[in-house]
Every structure is written in structure tokens, then in C-alpha cells.
Amino acid sequence: MSSPHPYFQRQRSPANTGWVFHNGFDPAWITLPLPGPTVRLPHNAVDLPWNYGDERSYQRPFTYQRILHWEPHFEGREVVLCFEGVLAGSKVWINGHQVADHPDGYTPFEARLTDHLIDGENLITVAIDGSENGDIPPFGGRIDYLTYAGIYRDVWLDVRPAITIENVKIELIDPMAETVHATVRIWMSNPQARPVAGAVILSRLDEDGQPVGKTPGFTLINDHGEAELELGSGLARWSPNNPTLHRFKITYRAEDGEDSVTVRLGIRKAEFRPDGFFLNDRPLKIMGLNRHQSFPTVGYALGPEAQAQDADMLKYQLGCNLARTSHYPQSKAFLDRCDEIGLMVFEEIPGWQHIGGEAFKAQSLANVEAMIRRDWNHPSIILWGVRINESPDDDAFYTATNQRARQLDPTRQTAGVRKHTNSSLLEDVYTMNDFVLGEEHLPGVNRPRTPLRDQREVTGLTKHVPYMVTEYGGHMYPTKIFDGEERQEEHVLRHLEVVNAAHGDPHIAGSIGWCMFDYNTHADFGSGDRICYHGVTTMTRAPKFAASVYASQGLDPLIQPVLEPVTHWSFGDRKVGGIFPLIILTNCDEITFQYGDDEPLSFQPAYDRFPFLPHPPVVIEAADLPEDKRVAWGDKWKGGVIRGYLGGQELIRRTYAANPVPTVLEMACRPVIRTHDAYQDRLVQITARDQAGNRLPFLMDQLAISVDGPAVLQGTPSIPLISGVAGFWVRVVGDDPVKVTATPTSGVFEPQSLTLNG
């Protein structure tokens, strides 16, 4: 065969199709291609029902197989399979030769195929084990979330030159300087141990991908190297309101070949101090939500589009400025989108309360390294979590995790999330899950209703230290979207009170609520049906009332006015009737309340009750209405109108019908974010609305879902319409339109269809 062109550029192609999936694993299979239908990755080994699913169903071995056909351009080159995420205990063989063994389920790994490829059909076998192996975090104890088995992220086939760039870190020296310098570190992949000698060239790219400015570089004579280089002057800085990303191309060039990677970099300085969090030397109060990476039925196995859509929801629908990746590293697509839209991230290693033995600790240290090496160029990440969530103190172990993190990335601070007070502070930031709100009802607790504790009470220190609240709410007051009005109101108040307290304490950097959405969980947790109803949205991302706590604080009223009265507008839903006290979540500065044909009454936000919120809610008590306008049990119930104003101008209104009737079944799907992907997992949300456009909160139904076109329904073809909302994901492949139809089995609505464009 002729020798390859010396300047062959690496070729990266999707390897998600053509996989045959088998239950179980037998060592004899590694040389035996088994027949069966193919599956497309990302793939969930066992789909669970909406609720009452049994996690034991996936806690066993599974096998994936694929034939890789020899291609002429493989000759003389490195051929590698790149796995972004597999749960768990992954082992990979090619033609009977084991080429990878990766225990962790949340970080990427590679399988080098080069030495065992043959000219013909090559059998790739991937064995995974969904059982909870106590040597692998987060296993060994009890876990309040599910760890679905499967090859649940994308797989890629890389064909590379013999020497390629393995990793790059661009480490800013002084992000606030007019001329920005950085230490550029480079690691080479050189499995054949060839001599490495060449130049590393740094190029800043414009919007068209063309080099601009200087092209500094340095000589590389080993498999790794570093140098201080000038990135440029007058570079815009990254922030939530201005998430500017600069692209840099790093090229390794030698006599016999070259390789290059492109890095997106945000110029920013992030620092937690005893007096709060500062971004680019300006104080910024953090308001965020925790996020799992799970989805109903299909577990973890949704692709980059679904991950990016969650980031957009956190930023643009919920108004958050930070997401915590509880409790493990999440998809690169999620982080990429956070970079693009200015959503800050607190990323942490896998684990939940339990610390295992020496093998467990060694794997945790490896997880710290894998997480940081994968993600250190993301400007959105402002904090590394190097402690097992809510675990007890273990000073030797956590000294080691902090040391590893600081060696790898001295530019970011470390944190360790705990639930107990007086914990050893080995990290840079004391991060605390403060569930004190609601504890006043526990036996033996002598404390008034308290949203958050003073940090000195929590830390046991006499001085202030960098401090952030990383969870609150959650299990202290789980709330379903179909719960009654009074529980929904209390759910809202608890979120309001904590966010208000965090904003009012300069020694708290911010607060991260538990959590973004409801999630399936182990049998030891949840509400009896193995769902934790802890979210401000449902599992299909439909907002509960509490979602507007965050939206009302974080969204600009001139762009996205918020007006969410915490009511079903039903006189008999409360135990004594009526809708008061009525909390109206809003970012307006005045609202009017009109009942029936009465004259509208004007109300101001409750600045006295929530003095630290950017936008306090309006709270209307029954006593605020004229006595002759108060409704008594048995009176005729009327409709109403609530309007929101800013500076005297009406921005938004909500109209309520006295007698709501099912009127329209609304289907909606957000526009595609990642238009260049080979497929998109797209969320279709369905809402049953009345004649005034409001959700019908007591409507329950079953929907039959059909898909016509180049797409696959993710999950079951029959889904519940609960409290007037439902949702499902469709995997769209290609550019042809896809027609999605929802047919209510009760006949309350006519079937509705929606066309998804690829």
C-alpha cells in the first residue's frame, strides 16, 4: 500500500449507528458477532415507566457490538473510538483484544483500535455493568437519583496522524489586564513513541475562522510543553450579560505532519471572597438551580440538543445565572451552551454522601483529574466541586482532592458541598446545603422560621469566609404540579424567602435551589412512586408556580415580563374557599387586580416583606379588598383580570374565566440550537388550556403519540397528561419535516399535530 500523505488531518465522524444491543454479557461474545436489531446511540439499556420504576432492572451487565469495516485511510494512522459517557464499568474489545477499561460512568475515555485492526470486518464489543459497584463513585451507599445504564452519550471514530494534540489548556495570567497573556500548555498523543519535534503555533480567529493579530508560538521537543503567550489586547470579557467567546487555533506542525485543535475561550476573572462573589472584579449575586442530567423513561440517553435546551431554559426561562451539575460531570454540550449564553457553572465529581474504601478514593481522585482536564477551558465553570456531595469529613481524602485540583488548575477555586455544620474547611469556598427552613417543625428544634443561617453558625468560625448555599427546599417541602393551591403557595414562599435572605446577606455569595426539575429516584427516596417532586418544573420541564420565583428575579421585564399569580382561580380549592392570600410573582413594579366587573384595584410589590429581592412579589390579603367585594362561600364565582405595569405602562396581563372549559390542546417545540448535529433530541410540550389561555390544572388524560418522518419517539407511545401538561422527546434525524401527533384517549380534545423541521 502507498504511504499516507504526511499532512493528513484527523477525521472525526459519528459512530452512533449500527450497534447491536444484548442483555447480559458472556466472554465468548468478544469474538462472536451476535445477530439482532440495531440501536442508535445515545442509548438507555432499560427504559423505565414514568413512575414506580424498578432501578434493579438495569443493575446488571449489558453488551453492545458493532462491525467496523476497514477503510484505506486507516493505513498508517491511529484509529480510536471516543466515548463521551458510558454507565458503567466499561470494557472494550476489538477482534477479541481488550483495548479499554473505564470504571467511571461520567467522564470520557478512548479505545485505541490501531494495533488490532484487520483488512475486513472488525468486531467491536463493549461490555458495561449497571450494578452498583462500591469501588466506583457514586456507589456503595444509598443514592437519591438513578444511574441509568447504557452508552448514553455520543461515540466518535477518530482517524488521526501518529502524533496529535491530546489536550490543551489556556491558563489566563491576568484576565483584567489590557493586554491578556496566558500560559498555553499542550499535551501530545504519541502512542507509537515517535520522536516529537516541531512548533506549536497559536492563532486567534475571527468570526470567519481566519487568523487575526499575532501568531506566537514555541518549540515542542517532548510529548508536552508550555509557554507564556500574548493572546491580544482590548479583548472583551465574558460575563452572563456579555458572554463573549474568543476562538484560538492551536497547531502542532512538524516536518512529517501537523495537527490542530480550536479552543473557545472566555476572558474573565471569577473569585469568591468573604464578602461575596465577584466576576471581573464586580460583585454578582448568584441565583441558580441544581440540575440532574436525567429525563423520564429514557434516563440519561438524550443527546446534545436536549442538553443545550436545558441550559437555555435555565437562563432564558428561569432567569438563573448559574447551574450546579449535581452530582457529577455533565454533557460537554450542556457546558458548551453555558459558555455561549453566559450561564455560570459549579461542576463537581460523582458521589452522594458515601465515602468508600481505598479503591473508591483512588477513583474519586481520578474523577477530579478527568473532570478538570476535560473542562478546564470552559469560561462558564467558576468552581470545582472536589468533595462527595454531603459526605462526612475525611481530611486526608479531601486534602488530596483539593491538592489534585489546585495542581491541575490554579485559576479556579475549589468547593466541597456538605450538609453538616462545623466541617473542616479544606476548600477555598465553604459550600453548604442549608435546609434550615422547615426544621422549626421538627421535634426538639427551638428556632423560629429561618430561611438561611448566618455562615458563622454553619462554619463554626469566628471570621467570614467565601460561602455559598448550594441546596435548599427540595425534600423539606416536595410539591407536585397537581398539588392544591395552598401547598403551591407555601412552596413558592419557601423559595422566595431563601432567595431574599441570600440577596440580603453580603457574606453569602448566592444560593442554588434544589432543584430545576422533578426526577426519578431509588426506592428509598421520593414520594412513594420513586419520583422526587423537588423541582420547580416537572420531569418534562413544565413550570410549576415556583419556577416564576426565579424568572421574576432574573429576567428583564422589558424583554420578558413575568406575571404569575399563584392560583388556579377556583374558589373551592382552598380549605375555606377563596384565593387569598394571593401571591403574584412578577418583575413589574405595579399590578392591578380586577374581579368580575369591579373597578381594578392597584397593588405594589411587597418591599417590606421581601426587602432584598430585585423584584418582590405582590401579596394581596383578603383584607386588602373592600368589605363589599369579598366573596363568601356560596356566592357566584366570577372571572378576573390581573395586569402588570412598569413605569405606568401595561406590559402583561392574565385573564381568568369563572367557568374554565377545555378549549385547546397546545403543542410547542423550541427552535433547534445545534443545527449542525446529525440528529436532535427535541422536546415537545403539550398544555391543555381553557378559553382564557390558562393551563387546566385538574385535567388528567392519556395521550397516544405518533411520529411520521425520519424520527424516533424517545420513550413510550402513550404518555400521561397530568395537571394539564405533558411532554416527550423526539429524535429527529436529517432535514426532512417530521409530523408529531397527539391523540387524547378521552376525546376531550381533537387530535393535535405539530411539524418539526430538521
Secondary structure as GFF3:
##gff-version 3
##sequence-region A 1 758
A	DSSP	beta_strand	11	14	.	.	.	ID=ss1
A	DSSP	beta_strand	19	23	.	.	.	ID=ss2
A	DSSP	three_ten_helix	27	31	.	.	.	ID=ss3
A	DSSP	beta_strand	38	39	.	.	.	ID=ss4
A	DSSP	three_ten_helix	55	58	.	.	.	ID=ss5
A	DSSP	beta_strand	61	69	.	.	.	ID=ss6
A	DSSP	three_ten_helix	72	74	.	.	.	ID=ss7
A	DSSP	beta_strand	78	83	.	.	.	ID=ss8
A	DSSP	beta_strand	86	87	.	.	.	ID=ss9
A	DSSP	beta_strand	90	94	.	.	.	ID=ss10
A	DSSP	beta_strand	97	102	.	.	.	ID=ss11
A	DSSP	beta_strand	109	112	.	.	.	ID=ss12
A	DSSP	three_ten_helix	114	116	.	.	.	ID=ss13
A	DSSP	beta_strand	121	129	.	.	.	ID=ss14
A	DSSP	beta_strand	150	151	.	.	.	ID=ss15
A	DSSP	beta_strand	155	160	.	.	.	ID=ss16
A	DSSP	beta_strand	164	172	.	.	.	ID=ss17
A	DSSP	beta_strand	179	189	.	.	.	ID=ss18
A	DSSP	beta_strand	198	205	.	.	.	ID=ss19
A	DSSP	beta_strand	211	212	.	.	.	ID=ss20
A	DSSP	beta_strand	217	220	.	.	.	ID=ss21
A	DSSP	beta_strand	224	233	.	.	.	ID=ss22
A	DSSP	beta_strand	246	254	.	.	.	ID=ss23
A	DSSP	beta_strand	257	265	.	.	.	ID=ss24
A	DSSP	beta_strand	270	273	.	.	.	ID=ss25
A	DSSP	beta_strand	276	279	.	.	.	ID=ss26
A	DSSP	beta_strand	282	283	.	.	.	ID=ss27
A	DSSP	beta_strand	286	291	.	.	.	ID=ss28
A	DSSP	alpha_helix	304	312	.	.	.	ID=ss29
A	DSSP	pi_helix	313	317	.	.	.	ID=ss30
A	DSSP	beta_strand	322	325	.	.	.	ID=ss31
A	DSSP	alpha_helix	332	341	.	.	.	ID=ss32
A	DSSP	beta_strand	344	348	.	.	.	ID=ss33
A	DSSP	alpha_helix	358	375	.	.	.	ID=ss34
A	DSSP	beta_strand	381	385	.	.	.	ID=ss35
A	DSSP	alpha_helix	395	408	.	.	.	ID=ss36
A	DSSP	beta_strand	413	418	.	.	.	ID=ss37
A	DSSP	beta_strand	429	433	.	.	.	ID=ss38
A	DSSP	three_ten_helix	439	441	.	.	.	ID=ss39
A	DSSP	alpha_helix	455	459	.	.	.	ID=ss40
A	DSSP	beta_strand	467	471	.	.	.	ID=ss41
A	DSSP	three_ten_helix	474	476	.	.	.	ID=ss42
A	DSSP	alpha_helix	485	504	.	.	.	ID=ss43
A	DSSP	beta_strand	510	513	.	.	.	ID=ss44
A	DSSP	beta_strand	519	520	.	.	.	ID=ss45
A	DSSP	beta_strand	531	532	.	.	.	ID=ss46
A	DSSP	alpha_helix	547	554	.	.	.	ID=ss47
A	DSSP	beta_strand	563	565	.	.	.	ID=ss48
A	DSSP	beta_strand	582	586	.	.	.	ID=ss49
A	DSSP	beta_strand	590	595	.	.	.	ID=ss50
A	DSSP	beta_strand	601	603	.	.	.	ID=ss51
A	DSSP	beta_strand	618	620	.	.	.	ID=ss52
A	DSSP	three_ten_helix	622	624	.	.	.	ID=ss53
A	DSSP	three_ten_helix	627	629	.	.	.	ID=ss54
A	DSSP	beta_strand	640	646	.	.	.	ID=ss55
A	DSSP	beta_strand	649	656	.	.	.	ID=ss56
A	DSSP	beta_strand	664	669	.	.	.	ID=ss57
A	DSSP	beta_strand	679	689	.	.	.	ID=ss58
A	DSSP	beta_strand	701	708	.	.	.	ID=ss59
A	DSSP	beta_strand	711	714	.	.	.	ID=ss60
A	DSSP	beta_strand	718	721	.	.	.	ID=ss61
A	DSSP	beta_strand	725	733	.	.	.	ID=ss62
A	DSSP	beta_strand	738	744	.	.	.	ID=ss63
A	DSSP	beta_strand	752	756	.	.	.	ID=ss64
###
